[in-house]
Amino acid sequence: MGPKLGRLRGTARLALPVLALLLLAAHFYRGGLLVLAAGSCAMVALLFVRRPWAAPVLQATLLLGTLEWLRTAWVLASRRAGLGQPYGRLLLILGLVATVTAVAAWVVRARRDPRH
């Protein structure tokens, strides 16, 4: 693998966790949870920390984020179902966001290697 391809692959592997954390920050910000929104943004910095504890902390954060997306999907879909409104598209979108967040947690786990 050439150096350009390796660099591109590394950038792509960073993009997914960054996207997941920023989506989570936007979710918390919209809910008025500014401390959690700021914490989600701050977690992006952990992608560049070369300490043994950084990757597991980031992975745990993303896994908790996945649970938050699933909880939100449940709450919003239940509310819409109770009002007799459609909720299928809501579940699809939030399910995809939860999946992206879970895959980002896996990518962070897969990124751990002795060189990082």
Backbone bond lengths (Angstrom), bond angles and torsions (degrees), N, CA, C in turn:
res aa  C-N    CA-C-N  psi(-1)  N-CA   C-N-CA  omega(-1)  CA-C   N-CA-C  phi
1 M - - - 1.445 - - 1.519 107.80 -
2 G 1.327 116.21 130.54 1.453 121.64 -179.10 1.513 111.61 -73.15
3 P 1.325 116.38 162.97 1.464 119.47 -178.62 1.529 113.00 -64.01
4 K 1.335 118.12 -33.73 1.460 119.94 179.11 1.527 111.39 -68.15
5 L 1.326 116.21 -41.89 1.459 120.10 179.31 1.525 110.60 -66.03
6 G 1.324 116.56 -40.08 1.465 120.27 178.03 1.522 112.02 -63.33
7 R 1.310 116.88 -39.32 1.463 121.80 178.84 1.525 110.44 -67.81
8 L 1.340 116.73 -40.83 1.460 121.26 178.46 1.528 110.57 -64.21
9 R 1.317 116.04 -42.00 1.465 120.68 178.85 1.525 110.72 -63.31
10 G 1.338 116.63 -41.01 1.461 120.51 178.42 1.521 111.70 -64.42
11 T 1.317 116.11 -39.20 1.466 120.31 178.30 1.522 110.71 -65.59
12 A 1.309 117.22 -42.35 1.462 121.12 179.15 1.524 110.99 -63.86
13 R 1.312 116.90 -36.04 1.468 120.42 -179.52 1.526 111.39 -73.27
14 L 1.314 117.32 -22.33 1.460 120.66 174.54 1.524 111.55 -82.62
15 A 1.319 116.84 -30.75 1.462 121.33 -173.95 1.530 112.23 -64.32
16 L 1.314 118.38 -39.08 1.463 120.63 -176.95 1.527 112.31 -65.54
17 P 1.342 119.86 -49.03 1.466 118.37 175.87 1.527 113.10 -62.62
18 V 1.334 117.55 -36.30 1.465 119.98 178.32 1.520 109.68 -63.20
19 L 1.329 117.21 -46.59 1.455 121.43 178.43 1.528 111.01 -58.96
20 A 1.320 116.83 -46.55 1.462 120.83 -178.57 1.532 111.24 -62.31
21 L 1.322 117.07 -42.69 1.467 120.20 -179.77 1.527 111.86 -68.29
22 L 1.323 117.40 -37.96 1.460 119.72 179.20 1.530 111.62 -70.87
23 L 1.329 117.65 -35.97 1.469 120.24 174.08 1.520 110.88 -63.56
24 L 1.318 115.96 -40.47 1.458 120.33 177.55 1.525 110.57 -65.01
25 A 1.323 117.20 -40.77 1.467 121.03 177.59 1.526 110.47 -62.06
26 A 1.320 117.54 -42.44 1.466 120.96 178.96 1.532 110.78 -63.87
27 H 1.314 116.26 -39.06 1.465 121.30 177.70 1.531 110.60 -61.48
28 F 1.324 116.63 -47.67 1.465 120.06 179.85 1.527 111.28 -67.00
29 Y 1.326 116.88 -38.10 1.456 120.81 179.64 1.533 110.60 -63.07
30 R 1.310 116.02 -43.37 1.467 120.25 179.06 1.519 110.85 -63.82
31 G 1.315 117.14 -32.24 1.459 121.54 178.20 1.518 113.51 -81.82
32 G 1.326 117.54 -0.93 1.461 120.63 179.39 1.519 114.02 82.27
33 L 1.310 117.43 11.06 1.469 122.07 179.84 1.530 108.86 -95.14
34 L 1.319 115.29 75.88 1.460 120.86 -171.62 1.523 113.00 -66.06
35 V 1.316 117.79 -34.26 1.465 120.38 179.35 1.530 110.31 -65.50
36 L 1.327 116.10 -42.98 1.463 119.17 178.23 1.527 111.42 -68.73
37 A 1.324 116.57 -35.02 1.466 119.97 177.08 1.532 109.99 -64.29
38 A 1.315 116.98 -45.50 1.467 120.63 178.61 1.527 110.53 -64.96
39 G 1.327 116.84 -38.80 1.463 120.39 178.35 1.517 111.99 -63.78
40 S 1.325 116.49 -39.61 1.467 120.22 177.73 1.521 111.10 -63.97
41 C 1.331 116.13 -40.73 1.471 119.73 177.15 1.529 110.77 -65.49
42 A 1.321 116.34 -39.97 1.467 120.63 -178.99 1.528 111.59 -66.48
43 M 1.320 117.16 -28.11 1.467 120.69 -179.82 1.528 112.11 -64.37
44 V 1.318 117.08 -22.31 1.465 120.23 177.46 1.528 109.88 -59.14
45 A 1.314 116.72 -35.11 1.468 120.72 -179.78 1.530 111.69 -62.67
46 L 1.320 117.00 -28.47 1.473 119.43 -179.87 1.522 112.88 -64.32
47 L 1.319 116.96 -19.24 1.464 119.24 176.70 1.522 111.61 -64.21
48 F 1.324 117.02 -19.53 1.460 121.38 -175.86 1.524 112.79 -110.09
49 V 1.336 117.01 5.69 1.466 121.86 178.62 1.518 108.73 -89.53
50 R 1.310 116.16 130.60 1.474 120.98 -177.83 1.523 111.69 -103.11
51 R 1.285 116.56 50.31 1.458 122.58 176.83 1.524 108.81 -114.47
52 P 1.328 117.72 151.84 1.467 119.72 -177.31 1.533 113.65 -63.29
53 W 1.327 118.28 -26.48 1.459 121.20 -177.24 1.524 113.11 -82.52
54 A 1.321 118.61 -17.46 1.464 121.33 -171.94 1.530 112.34 -66.37
55 A 1.309 117.78 -47.70 1.469 120.65 -177.33 1.534 112.06 -63.84
56 P 1.339 119.78 -45.58 1.469 118.22 178.05 1.531 113.52 -63.98
57 V 1.333 117.16 -34.99 1.467 119.78 177.55 1.525 109.82 -65.96
58 L 1.306 116.38 -43.71 1.459 120.78 179.03 1.525 111.00 -65.01
59 Q 1.308 115.84 -41.40 1.466 120.14 179.04 1.531 110.66 -64.07
60 A 1.320 117.27 -43.24 1.470 120.35 178.28 1.526 110.86 -63.03
61 T 1.321 116.58 -39.75 1.462 120.65 177.91 1.526 110.74 -61.09
62 L 1.315 116.69 -44.86 1.458 120.41 179.77 1.533 111.74 -67.25
63 L 1.308 117.41 -35.94 1.469 119.80 177.14 1.522 110.74 -67.80
64 L 1.334 117.04 -40.06 1.466 119.72 174.82 1.532 110.26 -64.86
65 G 1.325 116.30 -35.99 1.459 120.09 175.63 1.519 111.85 -62.44
66 T 1.324 116.79 -39.17 1.460 120.86 176.35 1.527 110.40 -60.58
67 L 1.325 116.23 -44.40 1.469 119.96 177.87 1.525 111.25 -63.40
68 E 1.322 117.37 -37.38 1.463 121.02 177.79 1.533 110.97 -63.89
69 W 1.323 117.72 -41.38 1.461 120.03 178.10 1.530 110.66 -64.87
70 L 1.324 117.26 -39.91 1.465 120.22 178.66 1.526 111.18 -66.83
71 R 1.335 117.04 -39.38 1.466 121.41 177.35 1.526 110.31 -63.65
72 T 1.320 115.46 -44.09 1.461 120.23 179.50 1.524 110.71 -62.49
73 A 1.322 116.90 -42.34 1.466 120.33 178.05 1.522 110.49 -59.79
74 W 1.322 116.56 -43.70 1.465 121.06 -179.72 1.529 110.86 -62.53
75 V 1.324 116.11 -48.30 1.468 120.41 -177.66 1.526 111.17 -62.83
76 L 1.328 116.79 -49.37 1.464 119.80 -177.15 1.525 112.03 -67.59
77 A 1.324 117.54 -40.13 1.469 120.21 179.20 1.530 110.28 -66.62
78 S 1.320 117.15 -39.14 1.468 119.94 177.92 1.524 110.88 -63.62
79 R 1.316 115.85 -41.61 1.465 120.57 179.39 1.534 110.23 -63.32
80 R 1.325 116.02 -45.76 1.471 119.52 -179.11 1.527 111.28 -67.10
81 A 1.333 116.88 -38.98 1.471 119.96 178.93 1.526 109.95 -64.09
82 G 1.325 116.80 -39.19 1.462 120.76 178.33 1.513 112.86 -63.96
83 L 1.322 116.66 -28.05 1.467 121.15 178.60 1.520 112.22 -91.42
84 G 1.331 116.38 0.01 1.460 120.79 -179.95 1.522 113.41 75.56
85 Q 1.321 116.66 20.02 1.465 121.39 -179.93 1.527 109.77 -96.08
86 P 1.332 116.79 154.80 1.473 119.05 177.70 1.531 110.82 -68.08
87 Y 1.317 115.82 146.43 1.460 119.41 -177.78 1.533 112.96 -137.99
88 G 1.304 117.81 3.87 1.462 121.47 -177.98 1.521 113.21 -62.94
89 R 1.324 116.60 -45.16 1.465 120.36 -179.56 1.529 110.46 -65.31
90 L 1.333 116.27 -38.71 1.460 120.96 176.84 1.530 110.61 -58.79
91 L 1.327 116.12 -46.16 1.467 119.85 179.12 1.524 111.89 -64.91
92 L 1.318 116.65 -36.98 1.465 120.07 178.71 1.528 110.70 -64.24
93 I 1.321 116.71 -48.45 1.464 120.47 -177.89 1.525 111.52 -64.84
94 L 1.321 116.86 -49.19 1.472 118.84 -179.19 1.528 111.59 -68.91
95 G 1.324 117.35 -29.95 1.461 120.17 174.49 1.523 111.65 -65.27
96 L 1.325 116.24 -39.76 1.471 120.27 177.05 1.529 111.17 -66.99
97 V 1.324 116.84 -40.41 1.469 119.85 178.24 1.538 109.90 -64.53
98 A 1.321 117.01 -41.34 1.463 120.51 177.03 1.531 110.68 -62.96
99 T 1.325 116.72 -39.55 1.466 120.67 178.50 1.516 111.41 -64.98
100 V 1.332 117.40 -44.01 1.465 121.09 177.73 1.526 110.24 -60.22
101 T 1.323 116.73 -41.26 1.464 120.31 179.67 1.527 110.89 -65.86
102 A 1.326 117.33 -41.01 1.463 120.69 177.92 1.527 111.30 -65.23
103 V 1.326 117.03 -41.58 1.465 120.50 178.17 1.528 109.88 -65.06
104 A 1.319 117.21 -36.36 1.470 120.76 176.74 1.529 110.39 -62.12
105 A 1.329 117.14 -39.09 1.467 120.16 176.69 1.524 110.45 -63.52
106 W 1.326 116.88 -39.09 1.464 120.75 178.02 1.530 110.50 -66.61
107 V 1.340 116.49 -40.46 1.469 120.71 179.34 1.520 110.27 -62.12
108 V 1.338 116.57 -41.00 1.472 119.99 177.94 1.516 109.51 -62.20
109 R 1.319 117.74 -41.14 1.469 121.38 178.34 1.522 110.44 -64.21
110 A 1.342 115.83 -41.97 1.459 120.55 -178.25 1.522 111.64 -70.53
111 R 1.342 117.76 -23.25 1.465 121.29 -178.56 1.527 111.89 -72.48
112 R 1.328 117.17 -21.96 1.459 119.14 -176.23 1.521 110.12 -63.45
113 D 1.293 115.93 119.03 1.451 120.92 173.77 1.525 107.60 -150.10
114 P 1.300 118.02 164.49 1.465 120.76 -174.82 1.535 113.22 -62.06
115 R 1.326 118.00 -23.83 1.459 119.88 -178.44 1.527 112.58 -78.25
116 H 1.343 117.57 -18.54 1.479 119.52 -176.23 1.512 110.48 -91.87
